[in-house]
Amino acid sequence: MDTVRRKRVVVVTAVHAPSAHFLPEAYASLLAQELPDGWDWHWVIQEDGTGDDVAPHVPADSRVTFRQGRPAGPAVARTMALAHADGEYVKVLDADDRLTPGTLSRDLAALQGHPDIGWATSRALDLLPDGSTVGFEGDPGEGPVERGAVLAHWQAHDYRAQVHPATLFARRDLVLALGGWMALPASEDTGLLLALNMVSRGWFSYEAGLLYRKWPGQATSQAAHTEAAERGARMTVVEARARALGEFGWRCPGAGSDLGAS
């Protein structure tokens, strides 16, 4: 369909009732974005549920699409949102996070300027309850991220990637080809990040692109997130998918030469 080639960045947000009150802050961070002439953004908010608590926090803006669905977790909500992704690129924005000024334009410039790159990430800062921010250790330098590099780092650092999956920006067709977000109760975004990295080079912007909110209600702060048996199973599936993609040799068109990492 012609609409998928619009000069548009589709911002995908999964939301549930406890995080809905953060949506106005996420919206304000979108309003602060500036894109090149001829480009615009479309914010697709997909509720993980069908209640009445989220809709009052959704802004009345023609550039915003709000949909609901039966509760199945953020991976399903984001993937369902792709049904309304009418642009060439997809950007992740969790309901409780905020983009920094210039993020979308930097992501777009990276992929528009490098046809062999299928996705981009940026530096993230933890946004603490008191409003202060804290950076992450081990951020890579500005520039390309070679295929297989994220998997190798993730394996060597207790399943922690050197780039943050909550900052993902990717070609829409590539996300769809990989099946969207993994069907997991958590780590679904890491699964997509590793899959992207196995089939295409990426880009890392060292300038901070995301304020990653730390608060008691977020999924990663729950005890279930670090329960050993489930975490081990999640990591096994995430790694197996990435390795299979590498072994099959599938490449995003224009992604370059064969994978060099083991």
C-alpha positions in Angstrom: 0.0 0.0 0.0 1.2 3.5 -0.8 0.8 4.9 2.7 3.6 2.8 4.1 6.1 5.0 2.1 5.0 8.3 3.6 7.7 10.5 4.9 6.5 9.8 8.4 8.0 8.4 11.7 5.5 6.2 13.5 6.0 6.4 17.2 4.7 3.2 18.9 3.7 3.3 22.6 2.3 0.4 24.6 0.4 1.6 27.7 -1.7 0.1 30.5 -3.7 1.8 33.3 -0.8 2.3 35.8 1.4 4.2 33.4 -1.3 6.2 31.6 -0.8 9.3 33.7 2.6 9.7 32.2 1.3 10.0 28.6 1.0 13.9 28.7 4.8 14.1 29.4 5.6 11.7 26.6 3.4 13.8 24.3 5.1 17.0 25.4 8.4 15.4 24.4 7.0 14.6 21.0 5.8 18.1 20.5 9.3 19.3 21.1 10.7 17.3 18.1 11.7 18.9 14.9 11.8 17.0 11.7 13.1 17.9 8.2 10.7 19.6 5.8 8.2 17.2 4.4 8.4 14.8 7.3 6.0 14.3 10.2 5.3 11.9 13.1 2.3 9.8 13.9 1.9 8.6 17.5 0.2 5.2 17.8 -0.8 4.4 21.4 -2.0 0.8 21.9 -3.5 0.0 25.3 -2.8 -3.4 26.7 -6.4 -3.8 27.8 -9.9 -2.4 27.2 -10.6 -0.4 30.3 -11.6 3.2 30.8 -8.5 4.5 32.6 -6.2 5.2 29.7 -8.3 7.2 27.2 -8.6 10.3 29.4 -4.8 10.8 29.2 -4.6 10.5 25.4 -4.1 13.9 23.8 -6.7 15.2 21.3 -4.4 15.5 18.3 -5.0 14.4 14.7 -1.5 12.9 14.7 -2.4 10.6 17.6 -4.1 7.2 17.1 -5.4 5.4 20.1 -6.4 1.7 20.0 -7.3 -0.9 22.7 -7.0 -4.7 22.7 -7.3 -7.7 25.0 -4.4 -7.7 27.6 -1.4 -9.7 26.5 1.6 -7.6 27.5 3.6 -4.8 25.9 5.1 -7.0 23.1 1.6 -7.8 21.8 0.5 -4.2 22.2 3.4 -2.8 20.2 3.1 -5.4 17.5 -0.6 -4.8 17.2 0.2 -1.0 16.9 2.1 -1.9 13.7 -1.2 -2.3 12.0 -1.5 1.5 12.0 2.2 2.2 11.2 1.7 4.2 8.0 5.3 5.5 7.7 8.7 4.2 6.6 10.2 4.2 10.1 9.1 3.1 13.6 10.3 4.6 16.8 9.7 3.1 20.3 8.5 5.3 23.1 7.3 3.7 26.3 4.4 5.4 28.0 6.5 6.4 31.0 9.5 7.7 29.1 10.4 11.0 27.3 12.3 11.8 24.2 14.9 14.5 24.3 14.8 17.3 21.8 16.3 16.4 18.5 16.0 12.6 18.9 13.8 11.9 16.0 15.8 14.0 13.6 19.1 12.4 14.6 17.6 8.9 14.2 16.2 9.8 10.9 19.4 11.3 9.6 21.4 8.2 10.6 19.2 5.9 8.5 18.6 8.3 5.7 22.3 8.9 5.4 23.3 5.3 5.5 21.2 2.9 3.4 23.1 -0.1 4.8 21.9 0.6 8.3 18.5 -0.8 9.4 18.1 0.6 12.9 19.4 3.2 15.3 19.7 3.6 19.1 20.9 6.4 21.3 22.2 7.1 24.7 19.6 6.8 27.5 19.5 8.5 30.9 17.7 7.2 33.9 15.1 9.7 35.0 14.9 9.4 38.8 11.8 10.3 40.9 13.4 13.6 42.1 13.9 14.7 38.5 17.6 14.1 38.3 19.2 12.0 35.6 21.9 9.3 35.7 23.8 7.9 32.7 24.8 4.3 31.9 28.3 3.0 32.0 29.8 1.5 28.9 28.0 3.4 26.2 29.8 2.9 22.8 31.0 5.8 20.7 29.0 7.6 18.1 28.7 5.6 14.9 27.9 2.3 13.3 27.2 -0.9 15.3 28.3 -3.9 13.4 26.2 -7.0 12.9 26.7 -9.4 15.8 28.3 -6.8 18.1 25.2 -6.5 20.3 24.8 -10.2 20.8 28.5 -10.6 21.6 28.4 -7.8 24.2 25.1 -9.1 25.7 26.6 -12.6 26.2 29.7 -11.3 27.8 27.9 -8.9 30.2 25.3 -11.0 32.0 22.6 -10.3 29.3 23.1 -6.5 29.2 23.4 -4.9 25.8 25.6 -1.9 25.2 22.8 0.0 23.6 19.3 0.4 25.1 16.3 -1.3 23.3 13.9 1.4 24.6 15.6 3.8 22.2 15.0 1.8 19.1 14.3 3.4 15.7 14.1 1.1 12.8 12.9 0.6 9.2 9.2 -0.5 9.4 9.6 -3.2 6.9 12.5 -4.7 8.7 10.6 -4.8 12.0 7.7 -6.5 10.3 10.0 -9.0 8.6 11.3 -10.0 12.0 7.8 -10.5 13.4 7.8 -7.4 15.7 8.4 -7.8 19.4 9.1 -11.2 20.8 6.2 -13.1 22.5 7.8 -12.9 25.9 6.5 -11.6 29.3 9.6 -9.3 29.4 12.9 -8.7 27.4 10.7 -8.6 24.3 12.5 -5.4 23.2 15.9 -6.9 23.8 14.8 -9.8 21.6 14.0 -7.5 18.8 17.2 -5.5 19.2 19.3 -8.6 19.0 17.4 -9.9 15.9 17.8 -6.5 14.2 21.5 -6.6 15.0 22.0 -10.0 13.4 20.5 -9.0 10.1 21.6 -5.4 9.7 24.2 -2.9 10.9 22.9 -0.3 13.3 23.8 3.2 14.5 24.4 4.6 18.0 24.0 8.3 18.7 26.0 9.3 21.7 23.8 12.4 22.4 21.2 11.3 24.9 17.9 10.5 23.1 15.7 9.2 25.9 14.9 9.8 29.5 14.1 6.4 30.9 11.9 6.8 33.9 12.6 4.8 37.1 9.5 4.4 39.2 8.0 1.6 41.4 5.3 0.6 38.8 7.6 -0.1 35.9 7.8 -3.8 34.8 11.6 -4.0 35.3 11.2 -3.1 39.0 8.9 -6.1 39.7 10.3 -9.2 41.5 9.0 -11.4 38.7 11.3 -9.7 36.2 14.5 -11.1 37.9 13.0 -14.5 38.9 15.8 -16.9 37.9 13.9 -19.6 36.1 11.8 -17.2 34.0 14.8 -15.0 33.3 16.9 -17.9 32.2 14.1 -19.1 29.8 13.7 -15.6 28.3 17.4 -15.3 27.7 17.6 -18.7 26.1 14.9 -17.9 23.6 16.3 -14.5 22.9 19.7 -15.9 22.2 18.5 -18.8 20.2 16.5 -16.6 17.9 19.5 -14.3 17.3 21.8 -17.2 16.6 19.4 -18.8 14.2 19.1 -15.6 12.2 22.9 -15.5 12.0 23.2 -19.1 11.0 20.5 -18.9 8.4 22.4 -16.0 6.8 19.4 -13.8 6.3 20.3 -10.2 5.6 18.4 -6.9 5.3 18.8 -5.7 1.8 21.9 -3.4 1.7 23.2 -4.7 5.0 26.6 -5.5 3.7 29.0 -8.4 3.9 28.7 -11.7 5.8 28.5 -11.6 9.6 31.9 -11.7 11.3 30.9 -12.3 14.9 30.5 -15.8 16.3 
